[in-house]
Amino acid sequence: MAKQEYMDLRASIVKWLRDYLQKSKKNGCVLGMSGGIDSSIIALLAKEATHTLGKKVLALILPINNDNDYYDESAAVSICNEFGIEYKIINLASSYEALKAAVNNSVNQPVTYTNLKARLRECAIYFHANNLDYLVLGTVNRGEYTIGYFPKNATAGDILPIADLLKKEIREIGRSYSLAEEIVSRKASGCICAKTAEEEWGFSEEELDRLVETLDRGEESLKRIHGISRDKIERFLELYRSTDHKRKYYPIYKKER
């Protein structure tokens, strides 16, 4: 895509957000901001969308025992200050430790603690959303959505502004806002057991973009993709198929009428 096409894409998302806000009659938007590219872009899009509506955006920075650099508090604060985005820092470390102790200090799956953190953060986000009558903006991108790299009932929020955007598109929108290249090009952090998301997936962000684009033409098309190993393709398909339930609305039993 050319530069103008990314500007057009950005404008289209801003209009979608603005229209949704007007229709919902909410007072503004709230999101969890980690200091990474995805949440930063969503905050900037929301800021632009609310500017002419007299509505507000609130970015919540919610550190919890950041032993894997998932949260970059200083980067999040810097971006909010640079672009005039209202923010609030709430350290949830003590709440997390208390909750973990209350439910169980010993678990079999590391992702259990990861998801506990995510859902605790979402509790804080929805508390503010309810109190201010705001919409919660989900921070899941297209690659993450396709392979289910997000916890249910957490980071998806009320609406998903970038869940149809590839990582390369998100980066270019970041550049259109003159966001610092350090943030634009930063790799997604790992959430469970590795420093980066790429290590946990088994393929790169660039490869994920290609796999997602190819999947649009059907699973058979993945057999003809060049430059990505068969093991990586199988890993991608495994994640895609096993997380189908995350991309569907809640299963509801229907009684006979």
Kinemage of the C-alpha trace (Angstrom):
@kinemage 1
@onewidth
@group {chain A} dominant
@subgroup {mainchain}
@vectorlist {calphas} color= white
{ca met a 1} P 0.000 0.000 0.000
{ca ala a 2} L 1.120 3.545 -0.762
{ca lys a 3} L 1.341 6.209 1.931
{ca gln a 4} L -1.979 7.761 0.874
{ca glu a 5} L -3.697 4.392 1.174
{ca tyr a 6} L -2.588 4.133 4.807
{ca met a 7} L -3.878 7.646 5.423
{ca asp a 8} L -7.192 6.606 3.870
{ca leu a 9} L -7.271 3.485 6.044
{ca arg a 10} L -6.597 5.575 9.130
{ca ala a 11} L -9.390 8.004 8.184
{ca ser a 12} L -11.787 5.118 7.608
{ca ile a 13} L -11.125 3.645 11.074
{ca val a 14} L -11.503 7.076 12.680
{ca lys a 15} L -14.873 7.525 10.960
{ca trp a 16} L -15.960 4.030 12.054
{ca leu a 17} L -15.036 4.825 15.653
{ca arg a 18} L -16.758 8.212 15.506
{ca asp a 19} L -19.937 6.712 14.053
{ca tyr a 20} L -19.968 3.907 16.608
{ca leu a 21} L -19.510 6.348 19.476
{ca gln a 22} L -22.336 8.548 18.259
{ca lys a 23} L -24.676 5.613 17.807
{ca ser a 24} L -23.804 4.149 21.208
{ca lys a 25} L -24.329 7.527 22.919
{ca lys a 26} L -21.322 6.815 25.140
{ca asn a 27} L -19.299 9.671 26.624
{ca gly a 28} L -15.947 8.452 25.331
{ca cys a 29} L -13.507 5.545 25.108
{ca val a 30} L -11.218 3.770 27.545
{ca leu a 31} L -8.436 1.301 26.821
{ca gly a 32} L -5.558 -0.444 28.510
{ca met a 33} L -2.280 1.002 27.259
{ca ser a 34} L 0.925 -1.034 27.449
{ca gly a 35} L 3.350 1.232 25.595
{ca gly a 36} L 3.399 -1.072 22.568
{ca ile a 37} L 2.409 -0.187 19.022
{ca asp a 38} L -1.104 -1.697 19.028
{ca ser a 39} L -2.526 0.056 22.086
{ca ser a 40} L -0.699 3.271 21.147
{ca ile a 41} L -2.304 3.310 17.701
{ca ile a 42} L -5.753 2.650 19.140
{ca ala a 43} L -5.318 5.517 21.590
{ca leu a 44} L -4.309 7.857 18.742
{ca leu a 45} L -7.202 6.743 16.521
{ca ala a 46} L -9.622 7.227 19.414
{ca lys a 47} L -8.176 10.656 20.190
{ca glu a 48} L -8.730 11.695 16.576
{ca ala a 49} L -12.232 10.200 16.492
{ca thr a 50} L -13.412 11.923 19.668
{ca his a 51} L -11.826 15.291 18.924
{ca thr a 52} L -14.807 16.701 17.023
{ca leu a 53} L -17.469 15.020 19.164
{ca gly a 54} L -16.732 16.651 22.487
{ca lys a 55} L -16.018 13.199 23.910
{ca lys a 56} L -12.931 11.895 25.702
{ca val a 57} L -10.357 9.121 25.668
{ca leu a 58} L -8.831 7.612 28.798
{ca ala a 59} L -5.746 5.398 28.639
{ca leu a 60} L -5.233 3.177 31.666
{ca ile a 61} L -1.670 2.068 32.364
{ca leu a 62} L -1.938 -1.014 34.559
{ca pro a 63} L 1.414 -2.526 35.572
{ca ile a 64} L 1.489 -5.882 37.367
{ca asn a 65} L 4.885 -7.387 38.301
{ca asn a 66} L 6.389 -6.605 34.905
{ca asp a 67} L 8.975 -9.354 34.827
{ca asn a 68} L 8.656 -9.956 31.065
{ca asp a 69} L 8.558 -6.356 29.813
{ca tyr a 70} L 4.966 -6.800 28.628
{ca tyr a 71} L 4.232 -3.330 29.978
{ca asp a 72} L 6.450 -0.359 29.212
{ca glu a 73} L 5.048 2.203 31.613
{ca ser a 74} L 7.471 4.986 30.671
{ca ala a 75} L 6.748 4.586 26.936
{ca ala a 76} L 2.993 4.644 27.544
{ca val a 77} L 3.261 7.809 29.662
{ca ser a 78} L 5.527 9.469 27.090
{ca ile a 79} L 3.098 8.775 24.232
{ca cys a 80} L 0.129 10.055 26.232
{ca asn a 81} L 1.975 13.246 27.143
{ca glu a 82} L 3.210 13.830 23.590
{ca phe a 83} L -0.226 13.445 22.006
{ca gly a 84} L -2.357 14.939 24.763
{ca ile a 85} L -4.132 11.730 25.781
{ca glu a 86} L -5.569 11.617 29.276
{ca tyr a 87} L -4.128 8.725 31.264
{ca lys a 88} L -4.153 7.145 34.680
{ca ile a 89} L -1.614 4.759 36.213
{ca ile a 90} L -2.982 2.075 38.511
{ca asn a 91} L -0.496 -0.431 39.887
{ca leu a 92} L -2.365 -3.701 40.292
{ca ala a 93} L 0.533 -5.744 41.680
{ca ser a 94} L -0.824 -6.039 45.227
{ca ser a 95} L -4.336 -6.816 43.939
{ca tyr a 96} L -2.918 -9.503 41.671
{ca glu a 97} L -0.934 -11.135 44.475
{ca ala a 98} L -3.961 -11.082 46.767
{ca leu a 99} L -6.197 -12.595 44.094
{ca lys a 100} L -3.628 -15.229 43.204
{ca ala a 101} L -3.301 -16.234 46.848
{ca ala a 102} L -7.064 -16.347 47.272
{ca val a 103} L -7.708 -18.680 44.336
{ca asn a 104} L -4.638 -20.922 44.262
{ca asn a 105} L -0.878 -20.333 44.419
{ca ser a 106} L -0.060 -23.473 42.456
{ca val a 107} L -1.213 -24.002 38.868
{ca asn a 108} L -0.363 -26.476 36.111
{ca gln a 109} L -0.433 -24.060 33.153
{ca pro a 110} L 1.594 -20.793 33.094
{ca val a 111} L -1.104 -19.202 30.901
{ca thr a 112} L -3.424 -19.370 33.927
{ca tyr a 113} L -1.475 -16.571 35.618
{ca thr a 114} L -1.154 -14.644 32.346
{ca asn a 115} L -4.913 -14.662 31.852
{ca leu a 116} L -5.521 -13.794 35.496
{ca lys a 117} L -3.454 -10.631 34.977
{ca ala a 118} L -5.288 -9.792 31.757
{ca arg a 119} L -8.706 -10.219 33.336
{ca leu a 120} L -7.719 -8.241 36.420
{ca arg a 121} L -6.639 -5.394 34.148
{ca glu a 122} L -9.942 -5.674 32.309
{ca cys a 123} L -11.800 -5.403 35.619
{ca ala a 124} L -10.109 -2.057 36.203
{ca ile a 125} L -10.851 -0.941 32.633
{ca tyr a 126} L -14.525 -1.877 32.845
{ca phe a 127} L -14.824 -0.225 36.250
{ca his a 128} L -13.838 3.063 34.622
{ca ala a 129} L -15.979 2.358 31.562
{ca asn a 130} L -19.051 1.809 33.726
{ca asn a 131} L -18.335 4.789 35.950
{ca leu a 132} L -17.728 7.198 33.046
{ca asp a 133} L -20.153 5.587 30.589
{ca tyr a 134} L -17.322 4.884 28.131
{ca leu a 135} L -16.767 2.211 25.481
{ca val a 136} L -13.918 -0.238 26.049
{ca leu a 137} L -11.599 -0.463 23.047
{ca gly a 138} L -10.094 -3.898 22.447
{ca thr a 139} L -6.412 -4.036 21.482
{ca val a 140} L -6.316 -7.278 19.463
{ca asn a 141} L -4.828 -7.070 15.945
{ca arg a 142} L -5.654 -9.317 12.975
{ca gly a 143} L -2.804 -11.773 13.453
{ca glu a 144} L -3.575 -12.211 17.159
{ca tyr a 145} L -7.277 -12.567 16.424
{ca thr a 146} L -6.657 -15.238 13.785
{ca ile a 147} L -4.500 -17.446 16.022
{ca gly a 148} L -6.409 -16.705 19.226
{ca tyr a 149} L -3.510 -14.910 20.918
{ca phe a 150} L -5.762 -13.127 23.390
{ca pro a 151} L -7.685 -14.194 26.497
{ca lys a 152} L -11.456 -14.461 26.258
{ca asn a 153} L -13.373 -11.892 28.275
{ca ala a 154} L -10.366 -9.606 28.498
{ca thr a 155} L -8.447 -7.667 25.841
{ca ala a 156} L -11.187 -7.885 23.188
{ca gly a 157} L -13.210 -5.206 25.021
{ca asp a 158} L -16.480 -3.913 23.523
{ca ile a 159} L -15.248 -3.161 20.006
{ca leu a 160} L -12.113 -4.068 18.031
{ca pro a 161} L -10.723 -1.163 15.974
{ca ile a 162} L -7.664 -3.008 14.581
{ca ala a 163} L -8.736 -6.669 14.511
{ca asp a 164} L -8.809 -6.541 10.699
{ca leu a 165} L -5.390 -4.867 10.411
{ca leu a 166} L -2.109 -6.651 9.729
{ca lys a 167} L 0.932 -5.664 11.744
{ca lys a 168} L 2.518 -3.953 8.740
{ca glu a 169} L -0.596 -1.790 8.355
{ca ile a 170} L -0.569 -0.868 12.034
{ca arg a 171} L 3.094 0.147 11.803
{ca glu a 172} L 2.421 2.388 8.806
{ca ile a 173} L -0.483 4.075 10.565
{ca gly a 174} L 1.913 4.663 13.462
{ca arg a 175} L 4.314 6.398 11.077
{ca ser a 176} L 1.456 8.515 9.731
{ca tyr a 177} L 1.039 9.894 13.265
{ca ser a 178} L 4.828 10.486 13.493
{ca leu a 179} L 5.001 8.015 16.354
{ca ala a 180} L 8.584 7.304 17.425
{ca glu a 181} L 10.168 4.599 15.261
{ca glu a 182} L 11.261 2.761 18.407
{ca ile a 183} L 7.576 2.191 19.205
{ca val a 184} L 6.508 1.612 15.595
{ca ser a 185} L 9.026 -1.164 14.990
{ca arg a 186} L 8.909 -2.757 18.461
{ca lys a 187} L 8.142 -6.461 18.483
{ca ala a 188} L 5.151 -7.684 20.454
{ca ser a 189} L 6.108 -8.883 23.922
{ca gly a 190} L 5.506 -12.436 24.998
{ca cys a 191} L 2.649 -12.982 27.407
{ca ile a 192} L 3.222 -16.474 28.768
{ca cys a 193} L 6.737 -17.887 28.834
{ca ala a 194} L 8.981 -15.919 26.431
{ca lys a 195} L 10.285 -12.398 25.961
{ca thr a 196} L 8.605 -11.958 22.562
{ca ala a 197} L 5.325 -13.142 21.093
{ca glu a 198} L 7.242 -14.515 18.103
{ca glu a 199} L 9.018 -17.020 20.362
{ca glu a 200} L 5.700 -18.199 21.737
{ca trp a 201} L 4.098 -18.494 18.291
{ca gly a 202} L 6.976 -20.192 16.519
{ca phe a 203} L 7.020 -17.727 13.599
{ca ser a 204} L 7.714 -14.017 13.067
{ca glu a 205} L 5.246 -11.133 12.919
{ca glu a 206} L 6.034 -10.739 9.225
{ca glu a 207} L 5.369 -14.429 8.635
{ca leu a 208} L 2.111 -14.179 10.566
{ca asp a 209} L 0.972 -11.349 8.280
{ca arg a 210} L 1.705 -13.495 5.225
{ca leu a 211} L -0.002 -16.558 6.689
{ca val a 212} L -3.129 -14.574 7.583
{ca glu a 213} L -3.325 -12.979 4.131
{ca thr a 214} L -2.888 -16.368 2.468
{ca leu a 215} L -5.536 -17.966 4.682
{ca asp a 216} L -8.076 -15.557 3.173
{ca arg a 217} L -7.860 -17.685 0.022
{ca gly a 218} L -8.468 -20.888 1.954
{ca glu a 219} L -6.335 -23.368 3.881
{ca glu a 220} L -5.300 -25.080 0.649
{ca ser a 221} L -3.509 -21.875 -0.391
{ca leu a 222} L -1.120 -22.277 2.533
{ca lys a 223} L 0.382 -25.308 0.809
{ca arg a 224} L 1.620 -23.053 -1.995
{ca ile a 225} L 3.174 -20.332 0.142
{ca his a 226} L 6.922 -19.826 -0.404
{ca gly a 227} L 9.590 -18.967 2.146
{ca ile a 228} L 7.805 -20.296 5.219
{ca ser a 229} L 8.564 -23.796 6.456
{ca arg a 230} L 5.966 -26.539 6.630
{ca asp a 231} L 6.451 -26.747 10.420
{ca lys a 232} L 5.542 -23.086 10.795
{ca ile a 233} L 2.491 -23.449 8.575
{ca glu a 234} L 1.324 -26.435 10.623
{ca arg a 235} L 1.884 -24.512 13.838
{ca phe a 236} L -0.157 -21.596 12.462
{ca leu a 237} L -3.002 -23.927 11.450
{ca glu a 238} L -2.924 -25.637 14.829
{ca leu a 239} L -3.344 -22.281 16.598
{ca tyr a 240} L -5.998 -21.122 14.142
{ca arg a 241} L -8.118 -24.260 14.436
{ca ser a 242} L -7.798 -24.729 18.181
{ca thr a 243} L -8.891 -21.155 18.951
{ca asp a 244} L -11.982 -21.089 16.741
{ca his a 245} L -14.143 -20.757 19.857
{ca lys a 246} L -12.546 -17.368 20.605
{ca arg a 247} L -13.810 -15.915 17.344
{ca lys a 248} L -17.428 -16.925 17.897
{ca tyr a 249} L -20.122 -15.508 20.094
{ca tyr a 250} L -21.006 -17.483 23.205
{ca pro a 251} L -22.561 -20.861 22.402
{ca ile a 252} L -26.204 -20.712 23.519
{ca tyr a 253} L -28.471 -23.717 23.911
{ca lys a 254} L -31.707 -23.134 22.022
{ca lys a 255} L -34.822 -24.833 23.333
{ca glu a 256} L -37.478 -26.044 20.934
{ca arg a 257} L -40.097 -23.465 20.076
